[in-house]
């Protein structure tokens, strides 16, 4: 057996050892990003500076490219599936937690995941519902970061993650403020949407890394 094959088998064994909810939570954002990327690739007239990501989920818009139904299904399924997976993970996590402040802290986390699921279900075709759930998602996730960040300042070994949790939302706040204030070099909201989403994904990956590596053993049974 070659070195490459042994390495692959070793990696495969390590992946199988990861609890399924943690593995699903780590993979789900990649699934969403892949669906977004594919939707953009088949939308030649989509503009990062002039459109919203949600434009990709509209079932009848042809101004950003052909085959709007195919594009919309890819985009909306990506968000819906990712949201459902994250809700499942958070419910599982809630039952694993032994620390009350952390349990309270992840409540906005599950709310944000429900909103993400709703964005995929209620596409731009369903106005104003789509606008409401979109605002709900981008508004609620920073609170999950802040709640967890404040809660984990109690734990010296988690300070780095706590401080990151407290700081990351301000990137989003600046991006959205700059967009609506007209000081950014774009008129659409696709850029602040994707950058805000990437901060959330970084936070999720950091969280599941801490959990999988046993760094949260003092608050998880």
C-alpha positions as CSV (number, residue, x, y, z in Angstrom):
1,X,0.0,0.0,0.0
2,X,1.4,3.4,-1.0
3,X,2.0,6.3,1.3
4,X,-0.8,8.3,-0.4
5,X,-3.3,5.4,0.2
6,X,-2.2,5.0,3.8
7,X,-2.7,8.7,4.3
8,X,-6.1,8.6,2.8
9,X,-7.2,5.7,4.9
10,X,-5.8,7.5,8.1
11,X,-7.8,10.6,7.2
12,X,-10.9,8.6,6.5
13,X,-10.6,6.9,9.9
14,X,-10.2,10.2,11.6
15,X,-13.3,11.6,9.9
16,X,-15.4,8.5,10.9
17,X,-14.4,9.2,14.5
18,X,-15.9,12.6,14.5
19,X,-19.4,12.6,15.9
20,X,-21.9,13.0,13.1
21,X,-23.6,16.2,14.4
22,X,-20.1,17.9,14.6
23,X,-19.1,16.6,11.1
24,X,-22.4,17.8,9.7
25,X,-22.0,21.3,11.2
26,X,-18.5,21.6,9.8
27,X,-19.6,20.5,6.3
28,X,-22.9,22.3,6.0
29,X,-21.3,25.8,5.4
30,X,-19.2,24.3,2.6
31,X,-22.4,22.9,1.0
32,X,-24.0,26.4,1.2
33,X,-21.0,28.1,-0.3
34,X,-20.8,25.5,-3.1
35,X,-24.4,26.0,-4.0
36,X,-23.9,29.8,-4.0
37,X,-20.8,29.4,-6.2
38,X,-22.6,27.2,-8.7
39,X,-25.6,29.6,-8.9
40,X,-23.2,32.4,-9.6
41,X,-21.3,30.4,-12.2
42,X,-24.5,29.8,-14.2
43,X,-25.6,33.5,-13.8
44,X,-23.2,35.4,-16.2
45,X,-24.8,38.7,-15.6
46,X,-24.8,38.5,-11.8
47,X,-22.9,41.5,-10.3
48,X,-21.2,41.4,-7.0
49,X,-21.4,45.2,-6.8
50,X,-25.0,45.6,-8.0
51,X,-26.9,42.5,-6.9
52,X,-27.9,40.8,-3.7
53,X,-27.1,37.1,-3.2
54,X,-30.9,36.5,-2.8
55,X,-31.3,37.6,-6.5
56,X,-29.9,34.1,-7.3
57,X,-32.8,32.5,-5.5
58,X,-35.5,34.3,-7.5
59,X,-37.4,31.7,-9.7
60,X,-38.3,34.1,-12.5
61,X,-35.4,36.6,-12.8
62,X,-33.7,36.4,-16.2
63,X,-31.7,39.6,-15.9
64,X,-28.8,37.9,-14.3
65,X,-28.7,34.9,-16.5
66,X,-30.7,32.1,-18.1
67,X,-32.4,29.1,-16.4
68,X,-33.7,31.0,-13.4
69,X,-35.5,28.0,-12.0
70,X,-32.4,25.8,-12.0
71,X,-30.3,28.5,-10.5
72,X,-32.9,29.3,-7.8
73,X,-33.3,25.6,-6.8
74,X,-29.6,25.2,-6.4
75,X,-29.3,28.4,-4.4
76,X,-32.3,27.9,-2.2
77,X,-31.7,24.2,-1.5
78,X,-28.2,25.1,-0.4
79,X,-29.5,27.6,2.2
80,X,-32.4,25.5,3.3
81,X,-30.4,22.3,3.8
82,X,-27.6,24.2,5.6
83,X,-30.1,25.9,7.9
84,X,-31.8,22.6,8.8
85,X,-28.4,20.9,9.5
86,X,-27.4,23.7,11.8
87,X,-30.7,23.6,13.7
88,X,-30.1,19.9,14.2
89,X,-26.6,20.4,15.4
90,X,-27.6,23.2,17.8
91,X,-30.4,21.1,19.3
92,X,-27.9,18.2,19.8
93,X,-25.4,20.6,21.3
94,X,-27.9,22.1,23.6
95,X,-28.5,18.7,25.2
96,X,-24.7,18.2,25.5
97,X,-24.1,21.4,27.3
98,X,-23.8,21.6,31.1
99,X,-23.2,25.3,31.3
100,X,-26.3,27.5,31.6
101,X,-24.8,30.7,30.2
102,X,-23.6,28.9,27.1
103,X,-27.1,27.3,26.7
104,X,-28.6,30.8,26.8
105,X,-25.9,32.0,24.4
106,X,-26.7,29.5,21.7
107,X,-30.4,30.6,21.6
108,X,-29.7,33.3,19.0
109,X,-27.6,30.7,17.2
110,X,-30.6,28.5,16.6
111,X,-32.8,31.5,15.8
112,X,-30.3,32.5,13.1
113,X,-30.3,29.0,11.7
114,X,-34.1,29.0,11.5
115,X,-34.0,32.3,9.6
116,X,-31.4,30.9,7.2
117,X,-33.7,27.9,6.5
118,X,-36.5,30.4,5.9
119,X,-34.4,32.4,3.5
120,X,-34.2,29.4,1.3
121,X,-37.9,28.5,1.6
122,X,-39.2,32.1,1.2
123,X,-37.1,33.2,-1.8
124,X,-37.3,36.7,-3.3
125,X,-40.6,35.7,-4.9
126,X,-42.2,35.8,-1.5
127,X,-42.0,39.5,-0.6
128,X,-42.0,40.9,2.1
129,X,-41.5,37.6,3.9
130,X,-38.1,37.1,2.3
131,X,-36.9,40.6,3.4
132,X,-38.1,39.9,7.0
133,X,-36.3,36.6,7.4
134,X,-33.1,37.9,5.7
135,X,-32.9,40.8,8.1
136,X,-33.6,38.4,10.9
137,X,-30.7,36.2,9.9
138,X,-28.1,39.0,9.6
139,X,-29.4,40.6,12.8
140,X,-29.6,37.5,15.0
141,X,-26.2,35.8,14.3
142,X,-24.1,38.6,15.7
143,X,-26.0,38.2,19.0
144,X,-25.0,34.5,19.1
145,X,-21.4,35.6,18.8
146,X,-21.7,38.3,21.5
147,X,-23.6,36.1,23.9
148,X,-21.0,33.3,23.6
149,X,-18.1,35.7,23.7
150,X,-19.3,37.4,26.9
151,X,-20.0,34.0,28.5
152,X,-16.7,32.5,27.7
153,X,-14.6,35.4,29.0
154,X,-14.9,33.4,32.3
155,X,-12.6,30.7,30.8
156,X,-9.0,31.7,30.4
157,X,-8.2,29.0,27.8
158,X,-11.1,30.3,25.6
159,X,-10.3,33.9,25.7
160,X,-9.0,33.9,22.1
161,X,-12.4,32.6,20.9
162,X,-14.3,34.8,23.2
163,X,-12.5,37.9,22.0
164,X,-13.0,36.8,18.4
165,X,-16.7,36.3,19.0
166,X,-17.0,39.8,20.4
167,X,-15.0,41.4,17.5
168,X,-16.3,39.6,14.4
169,X,-19.8,41.2,14.4
170,X,-18.3,44.6,14.2
171,X,-16.9,43.8,10.7
172,X,-20.5,43.1,9.6
173,X,-21.8,46.2,11.2
174,X,-19.2,48.3,9.5
175,X,-19.9,46.7,6.1
176,X,-23.7,47.2,6.4
177,X,-23.4,50.7,7.7
178,X,-21.0,51.6,4.8
179,X,-23.3,50.0,2.3
180,X,-26.4,51.9,3.3
181,X,-24.5,55.1,4.0
182,X,-23.2,55.0,0.4
183,X,-19.5,55.1,1.4
184,X,-18.7,51.7,-0.1
185,X,-17.8,51.2,-3.8
186,X,-20.9,49.1,-4.4
187,X,-24.6,49.6,-4.6
188,X,-25.8,46.0,-4.1
189,X,-25.7,44.0,-0.9
190,X,-24.0,40.8,-2.2
191,X,-20.6,41.8,-0.9
192,X,-21.7,42.6,2.7
193,X,-23.9,39.5,2.6
194,X,-21.1,37.1,1.7
195,X,-18.5,38.7,4.0
196,X,-20.9,38.6,6.9
197,X,-21.7,35.0,6.1
198,X,-18.0,34.2,6.0
199,X,-17.5,35.6,9.5
200,X,-20.3,33.4,10.7
201,X,-18.7,30.4,9.0
202,X,-15.4,31.1,10.6
203,X,-17.1,31.3,13.9
204,X,-18.9,28.0,13.4
205,X,-15.8,26.2,12.4
206,X,-14.0,27.6,15.4
207,X,-16.8,26.4,17.7
208,X,-16.9,22.9,16.3
209,X,-13.1,22.7,16.4
210,X,-13.1,23.6,20.1
211,X,-15.8,21.0,20.7
212,X,-14.2,18.2,18.7
213,X,-10.7,18.7,20.2
214,X,-12.1,18.6,23.8
215,X,-11.4,22.3,24.5
216,X,-15.0,22.5,25.8
217,X,-14.8,19.5,28.1
218,X,-15.6,21.7,31.1
219,X,-19.0,22.8,29.7
220,X,-20.0,19.7,27.7
221,X,-20.8,16.3,29.1
